[in-house]
Amino acid sequence: MKPLSDIELEALLDDLESDRVERKESWSGDCRDKGGQAVCAFANDLPNHEKPGVLFVGAKDDGEPSGLPITDELLRTLADLRSNGNIVPPPSCTVEKRRLKNAEMAVVAVQPADAPPVRYRGRIWIRTGPRRDIATAQDERILNEKRRHRDRTFDSHPVVACPMAELNRVVFEQEYLPRAVAGDVLTANARSYEERLASTGMIVSVEDLTPTVTGVLTLGKTPRTWLPCAYVQFLRINGTEWGDPVVDEQELDGTLDLIIRRLDEKLKAHLTVAVDFTSGTTTETRRSPYPLVALQQLTRNAILHRTYEGTNAPVRVYWFDDRIEIHSPGGPFGSVTRENFGQPGKADYRNPRLAEVMKTLGFAQRFGFGIADARKALAENGNPPLEFQVEPTVVLATMRRTP
């Protein structure tokens, strides 16, 4: 993405009627919430400018500098708008400190989303002239129509020949929808079942009722019938080498929610806790061979970031006596490369719609922090450093047992 020049930014600052600009004098009070709404609206790009929208922090309503100190902490907070999980799918944006009109300002440039609608805390925000507003049913239909097939990620593609009846309506209306969309929005509108499925990416559109990959994985009655790779293979191996006896084996399939919950149960069942009684005292020390949070972050990362296209391979979780291996089909994607894989701040989304689903279901609080959280948990538990083997078609994460 090419950064906007100083001349372009100052012109936007001075254009008080532009629907591509939001100005904030500070970043306190309700400014953070309104800033998130603005980023969401710019990503939706209802007027179809196909140009970035800009949030200026440190600028008055008339475009003049407010004198706000632009600190590293402020820039980190602004950058967190993309990854804190409140905006789904995560927008593409940059955060910079720029000197404009002889003063420093924070500049958040937001690119139009390829697959709108984008939501902030369950609501679809748009720009109508120089103000923000919540999308109407007609606005939402326009945003849905903006999706072009060539721009869709694979998780937004239709599952050919799959009928809409494959999607579990009760689960959608009683469990998923209340989590995905704010309650007052659901109460206020009279959208049809088909319109709501389209809005959340579960079907292609109101005109094309074919379930998408996301729809089948989230609501499908038999997901593996349509996506043979949609399962996790778990093995508990009694030993440290391939060929040692397998003491537990299971294929975990079903909807995304069911797979993750069943996998969590399996991990907890095998996660024994060693107990050491300190000599001469009644002190009891408990240590787990692996921290549960690291296991959850890495297995969920594997399920989310794997490729579901052109493969029948599952996610594989192999638990040896001295290590756990997690194999995820599909190599690095987008801005993530073999060289920068796992580095802080390096994240991209092969399956942005599935990321939205996992956030809605409560399996992801922040986007792009899974590996960092896993590394921190392993270090605190005394485990050796996390290891990655990154290949073009697979990523292997290895956790080693505490010494």
Secondary structure, DSSP 8 states (H G I E B T S, - for coil): -----HHHHHHHHH-TT-TTEEEES-S-TTHHHHHHHHHHHHHH-TT---S-EEEEESB-TTS-B------HHHHHHHHHHHHSSSEES---EEEEEEEETTEEEEEEEE---SS---EETTB-EEEETTEEEE--HHHHHHHHHT--GGG--GGGSB-TT--GGGB-HHHIIIIIHHHHS-HHHHHH----HHHHHHHTTSBS-SS---BBHHHHHHHBSSHHHH-TT-EEEEEEESSSSTTS-EEEEEEEESSHHHHHHHHHHHHHHH---EEEE-TTS--EEEE-SS-HHHHHHHHHHHHHHS--SS----EEEEE-SSEEEEEEES---TT--TTTTT-TT----S-HHHHHHHHHTTS-SSTT-HHHHHHHHHHHHT----EEEE-SSEEEEEEE---
